[in-house]
Structures are given as C-alpha cells and as structure tokens.
Amino acid sequence: MLLLRRRDVANERKMNGRLERCVLQEKKMTSTVGGKWSVTTCSVHRSFLGNTFACATLMDVVPKIFLFSGWVAIDSAHKTKTFRSAHPMRTSDGLRSCIYLFSTRTLRSSISSTLAMSTTNSAECKPWVANDPEQAKLAKELDVWPLDEHNAALLNQVHPINFKSSKAPHEVYDLIAIGSGAGGLVSTKQSARRGAKSALISAHLAGGDCLNVGCVPSKALLRAAKAIAEVKRAAEFGIEVPEGEISVNFSKIMSRLREKRNTIAPADGHVGTEGTGAHVFQGFGKFTGPNAIEVNGEELKFKKAVIATGGRPTIPNVPGLAEAPYTTNEVLFNLEVLPPRIVVLGAGVIALEMAQCFALFGSDVTVISRSERLFQSKQGDAEAAQLMQSELEKSGVKFVAGKTKQVHTLRERTENTSEFPFMKVTIGAADGDVDLECETLLVATGRSPNVEKLNLEAAGVDYEVGKGVKVTDLGQAVGNPNVFAVGDAVADVPRLTHMSGEMAKLVVQNALYDSFLCFIVAYTTPEYATAGIYSEELAKKKGIEVDVYRGGLEHNDRAILEGDNIGFCKIICAKGSDEILGTTIVAERAGEMINEVTLAMKNKLGLKAIGRNIHSYPTSGEAVMGAGIGYINAHWKTLN
C-alpha cells in the first residue's frame, strides 16, 4: 500500500500542485493509548520500493503512522482503497506526524506524475541488454556472467550502467553509508525513513554478497539439491521412479537461480533505495577527513558515517594456491557446466552447504577439513559433528582431514566458461599424503574485511588488516565517534547477513550491541544451527559450568512421518538453573526451531518456560520442548 509519513513539506510542494489539501486546520485527536496529538500541515512521501511504486507493507515502509477515517491509499494494481476507520497510533519518539488527505483522482494523478519523475533518471542510464557481447565483457568485470535476461535485469537493479542520481547532493548529510550490502542498505533506508538526509555509496553490486553471491543464490541451489534428494527417496513414500530415469539439468538449475535472484533484487536496487528518500552514489568511496568522504571526485560532508564495506573470501597461504585457478563464492554461482570433480578447501557453513549441493547434482565432491571432526576448531558439539558428517556422506560428500600442503595447476582456466581448469591438491593426512585431482577448487576458509582502501587514517579510524574496524559497545569506530561500522567490516563479529542488518538497525538507533543475539545456521540437510554457548566443549574453554538438556528427534512423530527423524535439540544452561546460555540444533528445520530458543535467551526466559509452553502437535519443534521437559524432569521437586 502507498503510505504517508512526515517529510520535508517544501520539497513535496514541487509536485505541480497535484495534491489537494483537504485538511488545513489544526485538529486535536485522542490516540488509542490516551495521548493527545496534533495534525497540522501535511505531505505525501514518494516511496518506490523496486518496481512496486510505493506499494509495500505497512511496517516496512513507515515506522511512525497515523490512520484516520477517510484516508485514501492505492495498491500495486492502482486500485483505490479507503481506510474507513482507525485512530492515530502513537509514535515511538512522540513527534507530530503530518499527512495529506486527497481525492482518488488527484492521488492517481500524483502517482503517475511521480512515476514519470522516477523513470527519468533510469532513462539517462544505458540499460544492460541480454547477450550484448560488449556489455558481457563489462558484466564479467563485475564477476557476473552469463549476461542472459535474468542477469541483465539484475544488473539494471544493482549496478546500472553510468548510474547518476537525479537528486542534488545535500550540503551536509546526516548519515552516509559506504557499502551497499545488508548493513549499508539498512543504515541508509532506516535513517531516510526517519527523516534524515542519508546517502548510500555503492562501489560494486547493491545487495552485497547476500543477494549476489551468498545467501540468495546458495539457497536456490540448496532447494534444487533437496528436490533431487526427495526424488531419490520417493520409493519410501510409495512413489515409484524408474531406476536410471532421474536426470539433472544443471543449466536449468542455474537459470532458475538467476531468475529467483533477479526476482528478489528490486528490494536492494538503487531505485528502491532512492525511493525511501536517500541518495545513491555509484562509485568507490573513501574518507578524506574525519567528516568527509570522496566518491567519483566529489566530496560529501557528513555528520555520521557507517562503514559497511563487507568482506571477501580469505585465501590461505598454501603453496601454489595464489597462482591456481581456484574458485570462491564470488564466481561459483556463474557456473554454466557442472564440474566433474570438486575439492572444497574448508569445512564451514558455505563449504558444507555447497559440498552437499554439488554432490547431489552429480559432482564428485571431497571436503578438506583441518580437524579430525567437523566444528572442532570452534568447540562445536561432537554429536552434531558426527551426525552432520554422516548425513553429508549419505549425499555423496567425501571428507579428508589434514593440512593442505600444495596446489599444483595442471591446466589453466581459459576464456571459455564451459571449459574447466585442472588442478591437483596435496593433503598431509594422518596416515600419509593424499593427492586429489579436480576441475574446481572451491576455497571456503573464512572471510576478510574490506577496509584497506578506505583511507581510514584520514578519518582517524582505528582498524586492523585482516580483522576489521575496532568499535566501541555503541558501534562507534575507535578514534572517531562520528563513524560507525557494521557487519563483515567489523573486527571480532560473526560474518553473517542477519548480523550486518541487526547491527545497522542498532547503529541507526545508537543502541548497545548487547541488546541482540546472533546465531549461525548451515542450510544443509539436515540443517545445523547454533547460538551462544552452544556446547559443553565451548563452555569448558570459557570456564563456565553448565548443564545440558537434550530433546531428540528419533521418537518425534512429525519427523518420523516426514522420514527425517535424525537430529536433536540441545540447550545449554548455567549449572543448577534454567538460564539458557546457548543451543545446538540439528534437524530438518533447525533454522526455524532455533528462533524459539534465541527469543527466550534475549528476553531472559528460562528453559522451564519453554518446557511448560504448549507446542503444536505434531511438529519437529517439540524437540525444543523436549529439552525443556528434560529440565523439568530433573528439577521437578524444586519447581513451584
């Protein structure tokens, strides 16, 4: 729905007088919470989120909203709707909000007028065109190929050719974010929606790793892999699939990935960001002083800045690796032909997800792990590690534990993207060296922050190469309280999309970091999710005494019926109490089950409360309740 919020009235009056002001006099009204509110002058906010043209959900677009009888709104099909009744809703900061009331005819007219204004800037940009050979070269410089219809549409959203905002820059911005991933987008949009003068500087692809080379494309592949696994198990459910008739079309799998990614892209695109009232600068930004940033030769002044430049794959110091034609997540999702053999260097979330995917697609996949068991370097739960490795091996993934000693390049990569290079990887295993040959060597050994080229010295910001920007508990950069940092660019935080977004929200509010809880999920089958002090091993390392309560899936009715009753929920509590310190969950829906536990942790609800909470039957979530019942059974004599 098109929604209204407080904006600069003088600026909005430039809409050629198409809005009819229906309410001019001050009018006192009583809110549902009993407060007094004044409605005086009014304005409409021109918000274009992607191609929805100001049609978005209530809470997503406007955090401070007043609803009155007779308001007119318009949906994505340009069908008029009227709010027949409502009362003003109290805003979180007590500010007065201003609105326009106008007729259906003039509203439609203003929408058409504003839409024309919005598309003017797009017309000045040369669009990306599918299969254009010259543009294909430019796209490849951005690590995007093939330039089919889906990738061309993606680039028109996240990196338009010659993009330049039609908005005149402000003399001083309230907030400028460098980086257009989750952290930068959230910082810029939230501040703009609150009336701030904000700007986003986007050097590469808007949406960052998550949209382009991370969460979004990886989950598209995981869904395809899951479909293959389900077909292979069809006989268990009485569905006969003739042997040998399962065919995997890798080209279609990748085409679907590009299609779905493009469907999601408008939410992160430049048009959507500018639609919130923010300005977008496409180019590389760097600091020129404690309150100034340069982009495209233009200096922008700011009151506050956010470093949200994200990270890049860490390439370990292995002899021969730097010269080898290895692959990272930055180009993996451009593959057009299924690699016959893949060696995965690393055994973290990305490594395990992609290993299982490509094994199910038909590649011969081997994962190289430094430790004897999974998650050992992070003090992960031993039972979870054994179960996860066993399930991945059932999918066809092989594991070799040891140190990678050498990478030999036997055939270089060519310009032909359908041809593979050829490499040999030598691993020092416990019982001798192991040589693995592969066409694709996927390096997934962690992330490094992108902070070296920002000229942080000019801003007085303290940072460490390889670790990131050092921040206070308010998110402020050490050395400059007017500069904040979020996400992968920050030292000593989990490098996850939801972490970046949450940090950005709190930076905008200037809130303390310890007001939120972050967790990690691997979207393998089964999924693996952890939060807080997630194992006895980690608690022991930190010198914390704990009790562990387990709810298994082996006897869970829903899991039995689904055919996936492998896994458990372990909840770690402070010794002798129900205070939840952390959890490890291995289950088909672990990424969803963990939300109940982290909600309890954040709001100081004990495990007893989870155990006594009614859970719907039959669900896999009952395993969480099972851990709670384990606590109750162990302490029933002392409970009230």
C-alpha positions in Angstrom: 0.0 0.0 0.0 1.1 3.6 -0.6 1.6 5.0 2.9 2.2 8.5 4.2 4.8 9.8 6.6 6.4 13.1 7.7 8.8 14.5 5.1 10.1 18.0 4.0 6.9 19.9 3.1 8.7 22.4 0.9 10.2 19.7 -1.2 6.9 17.9 -1.6 5.2 21.0 -2.8 7.2 20.7 -6.1 4.7 18.0 -7.3 3.0 20.6 -9.6 0.1 21.2 -7.3 -1.5 17.8 -8.0 -2.3 17.1 -4.3 -5.4 18.6 -2.9 -5.0 19.7 0.7 -8.2 18.7 2.4 -7.3 19.3 6.0 -5.6 22.6 6.9 -6.9 23.4 10.3 -5.3 22.0 13.5 -7.3 19.3 14.9 -7.0 17.6 18.3 -7.5 13.8 18.4 -7.0 11.2 21.1 -4.9 8.1 20.4 -5.6 4.5 21.4 -3.0 4.9 24.1 -4.6 8.0 25.5 -2.2 10.6 24.2 -3.0 13.9 22.6 -1.9 14.5 19.0 -2.0 17.5 16.7 -2.4 17.1 12.9 -1.3 20.3 11.1 0.3 20.6 7.7 0.7 17.6 5.6 2.8 15.8 2.9 2.9 12.6 0.9 6.1 10.5 0.8 7.2 9.4 -2.6 8.4 5.9 -1.9 9.4 3.5 -4.7 10.5 0.1 -3.5 11.7 -1.7 -6.5 9.0 -1.9 -9.2 6.1 -1.8 -6.7 5.9 2.0 -6.9 5.3 2.9 -3.3 3.3 -0.3 -2.7 4.8 -2.0 0.4 3.8 -3.4 3.7 2.7 -1.1 6.5 5.6 -1.8 8.9 8.2 -2.0 6.2 7.8 1.5 4.8 6.6 3.7 7.7 7.6 3.0 11.3 5.5 6.0 12.5 2.0 6.1 11.1 -1.3 7.8 11.8 -4.5 6.3 10.4 -7.6 8.4 10.2 -11.1 7.9 8.8 -11.2 8.8 5.1 -7.6 8.1 4.3 -7.1 7.0 0.7 -4.4 4.5 -0.3 -3.5 2.8 -3.5 -2.3 -0.8 -4.1 0.1 -2.2 -6.7 -2.7 -2.6 -9.2 -3.6 1.1 -8.8 -6.9 0.1 -7.2 -8.2 2.7 -4.7 -8.8 1.7 -1.2 -10.0 3.8 1.8 -9.4 3.3 5.5 -12.9 3.6 6.9 -11.9 3.9 10.5 -8.9 4.0 12.7 -7.3 6.1 15.4 -3.9 7.7 15.5 -1.1 5.4 16.6 1.4 6.8 19.0 4.9 7.2 17.5 7.9 5.9 19.4 9.6 9.3 19.7 6.5 11.4 20.4 6.9 13.6 17.3 3.9 15.0 15.5 3.2 13.4 12.1 1.8 15.3 9.1 -0.4 14.0 6.3 -2.3 15.0 3.2 -5.8 13.9 2.5 -6.7 13.9 -1.2 -9.2 12.6 -3.7 -8.9 9.4 -5.6 -8.5 11.3 -8.9 -5.7 13.5 -7.7 -3.9 10.6 -5.9 -3.8 8.6 -9.2 -2.6 11.7 -11.0 0.2 12.3 -8.5 1.3 8.7 -8.7 1.5 9.0 -12.5 3.4 12.2 -12.2 5.9 10.9 -9.6 6.3 7.7 -11.6 7.3 9.7 -14.6 9.8 11.6 -12.5 11.2 8.3 -11.2 11.8 6.8 -14.6 13.5 9.9 -16.0 16.8 9.1 -14.2 16.6 5.5 -15.4 16.2 6.7 -19.0 19.5 8.6 -18.7 21.3 5.3 -17.8 22.1 2.9 -20.6 20.3 -0.3 -19.8 22.0 -3.7 -19.6 20.9 -5.8 -22.6 20.9 -9.6 -22.6 23.5 -11.2 -24.8 25.2 -8.0 -25.8 28.8 -9.0 -26.4 30.4 -5.7 -25.4 28.3 -5.5 -22.2 29.0 -9.1 -21.4 32.7 -8.1 -21.0 31.7 -5.3 -18.6 29.5 -7.7 -16.7 32.3 -10.1 -16.4 34.5 -7.4 -14.8 31.8 -7.3 -12.2 32.0 -11.1 -11.8 28.6 -11.6 -13.4 28.0 -14.0 -16.2 26.4 -15.2 -18.4 24.6 -11.9 -19.4 21.2 -13.6 -20.0 17.9 -11.9 -19.5 18.0 -12.6 -15.7 21.4 -11.2 -15.1 20.8 -8.2 -17.3 17.7 -7.4 -15.3 19.7 -8.0 -12.1 22.4 -5.5 -13.1 19.8 -2.9 -14.1 18.7 -3.0 -10.5 22.0 -3.3 -8.6 24.6 -1.7 -10.9 23.0 0.3 -13.7 25.4 1.5 -16.4 26.5 5.1 -15.8 24.1 5.5 -12.9 23.9 9.0 -11.6 21.2 10.2 -9.1 18.9 12.9 -10.4 18.8 14.3 -6.8 21.1 17.3 -6.0 23.5 16.3 -3.2 22.9 17.8 0.3 25.5 20.2 1.7 25.8 18.0 4.7 24.3 14.5 5.2 23.0 13.3 8.5 24.3 9.8 7.6 26.4 8.3 4.7 26.9 4.6 4.4 29.8 3.2 2.4 28.8 -0.2 1.1 25.5 -1.4 -0.3 25.2 -4.8 1.3 22.8 -5.6 4.2 24.5 -3.2 6.6 24.7 -0.2 4.3 21.1 -0.7 2.9 19.5 -0.9 6.3 21.5 2.0 7.7 20.6 4.3 4.7 17.0 3.3 4.4 16.1 3.4 8.1 17.7 6.8 8.6 15.9 8.2 5.5 12.6 6.8 6.7 13.1 8.7 9.9 13.5 12.0 8.1 17.3 12.1 7.9 19.4 13.2 4.9 21.1 10.0 4.1 23.2 8.6 1.2 24.4 5.2 0.1 27.8 4.7 -1.7 27.7 1.5 -3.8 31.0 0.5 -5.5 30.1 -3.0 -6.7 26.7 -4.7 -6.7 23.9 -3.4 -4.5 22.7 -6.1 -2.2 26.2 -7.1 -1.5 27.3 -10.7 -1.0 23.9 -11.9 0.3 21.9 -11.1 -2.8 24.5 -11.7 -5.4 26.9 -14.4 -4.3 25.8 -15.6 -0.9 22.5 -16.3 0.9 20.1 -15.9 -2.0 21.9 -17.9 -4.8 23.1 -20.6 -2.4 19.6 -21.2 -1.1 18.3 -21.5 -4.7 20.9 -24.3 -5.3 20.0 -25.9 -1.9 16.4 -26.1 -2.9 17.3 -27.8 -6.2 19.5 -30.3 -4.4 16.8 -31.0 -1.9 14.4 -31.8 -4.8 16.9 -34.3 -6.1 17.3 -35.9 -2.7 13.5 -36.2 -2.4 13.1 -37.8 -5.8 15.8 -40.4 -4.8 13.8 -41.2 -1.7 10.4 -41.3 -3.4 10.1 -45.1 -3.1 10.0 -44.7 0.7 6.7 -43.0 0.3 5.2 -45.4 -2.3 6.2 -43.3 -5.3 7.9 -45.4 -7.9 10.6 -43.7 -10.0 12.1 -46.0 -12.7 15.8 -46.6 -12.0 18.1 -44.6 -14.1 15.5 -42.1 -15.2 16.5 -39.3 -12.8 18.2 -36.7 -15.0 19.8 -33.5 -13.6 19.8 -30.5 -15.9 22.4 -28.3 -14.3 21.9 -25.5 -16.9 18.2 -25.2 -15.8 19.2 -25.2 -12.2 21.5 -22.3 -12.7 18.9 -20.5 -14.8 16.4 -20.8 -12.1 18.9 -19.4 -9.6 19.4 -16.3 -11.7 15.7 -15.9 -12.2 14.9 -16.1 -8.5 17.8 -13.8 -7.6 16.5 -11.2 -10.1 13.0 -11.5 -8.5 14.4 -10.5 -5.1 16.8 -7.8 -6.4 14.5 -4.8 -6.6 14.4 -4.6 -2.8 18.1 -3.9 -2.8 18.3 -1.9 -6.0 19.2 1.8 -6.4 15.6 2.8 -7.4 14.3 1.2 -4.2 16.9 2.9 -2.0 16.3 6.4 -3.5 12.5 5.7 -3.1 13.0 5.9 0.6 14.3 9.4 0.3 18.0 8.5 0.4 20.6 9.4 -2.3 22.7 6.8 -4.1 26.2 7.3 -5.4 27.6 4.5 -7.6 31.3 4.6 -7.2 34.1 3.9 -4.7 34.1 5.9 -1.6 37.0 6.8 0.7 37.5 9.1 3.6 39.2 12.5 3.1 38.8 13.7 6.6 37.0 13.0 9.9 33.7 14.2 8.4 34.2 13.9 4.7 34.0 11.1 2.0 35.0 11.4 -1.6 33.2 9.5 -4.4 33.6 10.0 -8.1 35.8 13.0 -7.4 33.0 14.7 -5.4 33.4 15.4 -1.6 30.4 14.7 0.6 30.2 16.1 4.1 28.5 14.0 6.9 27.5 14.2 10.5 27.6 10.4 10.9 29.0 7.7 8.6 28.7 4.0 8.6 31.4 1.7 7.3 29.5 -1.3 5.7 32.0 -2.4 3.1 31.6 -6.1 3.9 34.2 -8.8 3.3 35.8 -11.1 0.8 36.9 -14.7 0.8 40.1 -15.3 2.8 42.7 -17.1 0.7 45.0 -19.2 2.9 48.8 -19.2 2.5 49.1 -22.6 0.7 52.0 -23.1 -1.7 50.7 -22.8 -5.3 47.2 -21.7 -4.3 47.6 -18.0 -5.2 48.7 -18.9 -8.7 46.0 -21.6 -9.2 42.6 -21.0 -11.0 40.7 -21.6 -7.8 37.0 -20.7 -7.2 35.3 -18.8 -4.4 31.7 -18.0 -3.7 32.2 -14.7 -5.7 32.1 -16.7 -9.0 30.8 -20.1 -8.1 27.2 -19.1 -8.9 28.2 -18.2 -12.5 28.9 -21.8 -13.4 27.2 -23.0 -16.6 28.5 -26.5 -16.7 28.6 -29.0 -13.8 32.2 -29.7 -12.6 33.1 -33.4 -12.7 35.2 -33.1 -9.6 35.2 -30.5 -6.8 37.6 -30.2 -3.9 36.4 -27.9 -1.1 39.0 -26.3 1.0 37.4 -25.6 4.3 34.6 -27.1 6.3 32.4 -24.2 7.5 28.9 -23.3 6.6 29.5 -22.3 3.0 31.8 -25.2 2.4 29.3 -27.8 3.7 26.3 -26.3 2.0 27.9 -26.2 -1.4 29.6 -29.6 -1.0 26.2 -31.3 -0.4 24.6 -29.4 -3.2 27.1 -30.3 -5.9 27.4 -33.9 -4.7 23.6 -34.3 -5.2 23.9 -32.6 -8.6 26.4 -35.3 -9.6 29.8 -33.9 -9.0 32.5 -36.0 -7.2 33.0 -33.8 -4.1 35.7 -34.0 -1.4 35.9 -31.7 1.6 39.3 -31.0 3.2 39.0 -30.3 6.9 41.9 -29.2 9.1 40.4 -31.0 12.1 39.6 -34.7 12.7 36.0 -33.9 13.2 33.7 -31.1 12.0 33.4 -27.9 14.1 36.3 -29.0 16.3 38.2 -25.7 15.9 35.1 -23.8 17.1 34.5 -26.2 20.0 31.3 -27.4 18.3 29.1 -30.2 19.7 30.7 -33.6 19.0 27.4 -35.4 18.5 26.3 -32.8 16.0 29.6 -33.1 14.1 29.3 -36.9 13.8 25.7 -36.7 12.7 26.3 -33.9 10.1 29.2 -35.7 8.5 27.3 -39.0 8.3 24.4 -37.3 6.6 26.6 -35.4 4.1 28.4 -38.7 3.3 25.0 -40.2 2.5 24.6 -37.4 0.0 27.9 -38.4 -1.6 30.3 -36.0 0.1 33.7 -37.4 1.0 35.9 -36.0 3.8 39.7 -35.8 4.2 41.2 -34.4 7.4 44.6 -32.8 7.3 46.7 -29.9 6.3 46.7 -28.7 2.7 50.3 -28.8 1.6 50.4 -27.9 -2.1 48.2 -26.9 -5.0 49.5 -27.8 -8.5 47.9 -26.2 -11.6 47.9 -28.8 -14.4 45.7 -26.8 -16.8 44.9 -23.1 -16.7 41.5 -21.5 -17.0 40.6 -20.2 -20.5 38.2 -17.5 -21.6 35.7 -20.3 -22.5 33.5 -20.5 -19.4 32.3 -24.0 -20.3 35.9 -25.4 -20.1 37.4 -26.2 -16.8 41.0 -25.8 -15.5 42.6 -28.8 -13.9 44.4 -29.0 -10.5 46.0 -31.4 -8.0 45.7 -30.8 -4.3 48.1 -32.5 -1.8 46.9 -33.0 1.7 49.0 -34.1 4.6 46.7 -36.6 6.3 47.3 -38.7 9.4 48.4 -41.8 7.5 50.3 -40.1 4.7 49.9 -37.6 1.9 46.7 -37.7 -0.2 46.5 -36.3 -3.7 43.2 -35.1 -5.1 42.6 -34.1 -8.7 39.8 -31.7 -9.5 38.4 -29.3 -12.1 37.0 -26.9 -9.5 38.8 -26.0 -6.2 36.4 -24.1 -4.0 38.1 -22.1 -1.4 35.8 -21.5 1.6 38.1 -20.8 4.5 36.5 -17.7 6.0 36.2 -14.0 5.4 38.4 -11.0 5.5 37.1 -7.4 5.9 37.2 -4.8 3.1 38.8 -1.9 4.9 42.3 -1.4 3.5 41.4 1.0 0.7 39.1 3.3 2.6 41.8 5.8 3.7 40.6 5.2 7.3 43.7 7.0 8.6 42.3 10.3 7.3 39.1 9.7 9.4 41.1 8.8 12.4 39.5 5.3 12.5 41.4 2.5 14.2 41.4 -0.8 12.3 43.5 -3.9 11.8 44.1 -5.5 8.4 42.6 -9.0 8.3 40.3 -8.3 11.3 38.5 -5.1 10.6 37.4 -1.8 12.2 37.6 -1.6 16.0 34.4 -0.4 17.6 33.0 0.5 21.0 29.9 -1.1 22.5 27.9 1.6 20.8 29.2 0.6 17.4 31.3 3.7 17.1 34.7 3.3 15.5 37.6 3.7 17.9 39.2 7.0 17.1 36.2 8.8 15.6 32.9 8.7 17.4 31.1 10.1 14.3 31.9 7.0 12.3 30.2 3.6 12.9 31.0 0.2 11.5 28.7 -2.8 10.9 28.8 -6.3 9.5 31.8 -8.0 8.0 33.9 -4.8 8.2 33.9 -5.0 12.0 36.6 -6.9 14.0 35.5 -9.9 16.0 31.9 -10.3 14.9 30.2 -13.2 13.1 30.3 -12.5 9.3 26.6 -13.1 8.6 23.9 -11.2 6.7 21.4 -11.1 9.6 24.3 -9.9 11.9 25.0 -7.0 9.5 21.4 -6.0 9.3 20.8 -6.1 13.0 24.0 -4.1 13.7 22.8 -1.5 11.2 19.4 -1.2 12.9 21.1 -0.6 16.2 23.7 1.8 14.9 20.8 3.9 13.5 19.2 3.9 16.9 22.6 4.3 18.6 21.8 1.4 20.8 24.0 -1.0 22.7 25.3 -4.1 20.9 24.4 -6.5 23.7 20.7 -5.9 23.1 20.7 -8.6 20.4 21.7 -12.2 20.0 23.2 -13.6 16.8 23.2 -17.2 15.7 24.6 -19.3 12.9 22.7 -21.7 10.6 24.1 -24.1 7.9 21.3 -24.9 5.5 22.5 -28.4 4.8 20.2 -31.4 5.1 19.7 -31.7 8.0 20.3 -28.1 9.0 22.8 -27.2 11.7 22.1 -24.2 14.0 23.9 -22.8 17.0 23.7 -19.8 19.3 25.5 -18.5 22.4 27.5 -21.1 24.4 26.5 -24.0 22.1 28.4 -26.9 23.6 30.0 -28.3 26.7 33.4 -28.0 25.0 33.0 -24.3 24.4 31.7 -23.8 28.0 34.7 -25.6 29.4 37.0 -23.5 27.3 35.4 -20.3 28.7 35.5 -21.7 32.3 31.7 -21.9 32.6 29.9 -24.7 34.4 26.8 -25.9 32.6 24.0 -28.5 32.4 22.9 -29.8 29.0 19.4 -30.9 28.2 18.6 -32.8 25.0 15.4 -33.3 23.1 15.8 -35.9 20.3 14.0 -36.4 17.0 14.3 -40.1 17.0 10.9 -40.5 18.6 9.4 -37.3 17.3 6.1 -38.2 15.5 6.3 -35.5 12.8 9.9 -36.3 12.0 9.1 -40.0 11.8 6.2 -39.3 9.4 8.4 -37.0 7.3 11.2 -39.6 7.2 13.8 -37.3 8.7 13.9 -38.3 12.4 17.6 -37.8 12.7 18.8 -35.0 14.9 18.2 -33.3 18.2 18.0 -30.0 20.1 20.5 -29.5 22.9 20.0 -26.5 25.2 22.9 -25.5 27.5 22.0 -23.9 30.8 24.0 -22.3 33.6 24.8 -25.0 36.2 21.9 -25.7 38.5 19.5 -23.2 36.9 17.3 -22.9 33.8 19.2 -19.8 32.5 19.7 -20.6 28.8 23.3 -19.9 27.7 23.2 -21.4 24.2 21.9 -24.2 22.0 22.9 -26.6 19.2 20.1 -27.9 16.9 20.5 -30.5 14.1 17.2 -31.0 12.3 15.4 -30.6 9.0 14.1 -27.2 10.2 16.8 -26.2 12.7 17.0 -22.7 11.3 13.4 -22.2 12.3 13.5 -24.1 15.5 16.3 -22.0 16.9 14.2 -18.8 16.9 12.3 -20.0 19.9 15.4 -20.6 21.9 17.1 -17.2 21.0 13.8 -15.4 21.7 13.9 -17.0 25.2 17.5 -16.1 25.7 17.1 -12.5 24.6 14.1 -12.0 26.9 15.5 -13.9 29.9 13.0 -16.7 29.7 14.3 -19.8 31.4 14.2 -23.4 29.9 11.4 -24.2 32.3 9.2 -21.7 30.4 9.9 -23.4 27.1 9.1 -26.8 28.7 5.8 -25.6 30.0 4.8 -23.8 26.8 2.3 -25.7 24.7 3.7 -26.8 21.4 1.5 -27.8 18.5 1.4 -31.5 17.7 2.9 -33.0 15.6 5.9 -30.7 14.9 9.6 -31.0 14.9 9.6 -28.1 17.3 8.5 -30.4 20.0 12.2 -31.3 20.3 12.8 -27.9 21.8 10.1 -28.5 24.3 11.7 -31.9 24.9 14.8 -30.2 26.2 12.6 -28.1 28.4 10.8 -31.1 29.7 14.2 -32.6 30.4 15.0 -29.7 32.7 11.6 -30.0 34.4 12.0 -33.8 35.0 15.5 -33.1 36.5 14.2 -30.4 38.9 10.5 -31.3 39.5 10.9 -31.4 43.2 12.1 -27.8 43.4 9.7 -26.2 40.9 6.7 -24.0 42.1 
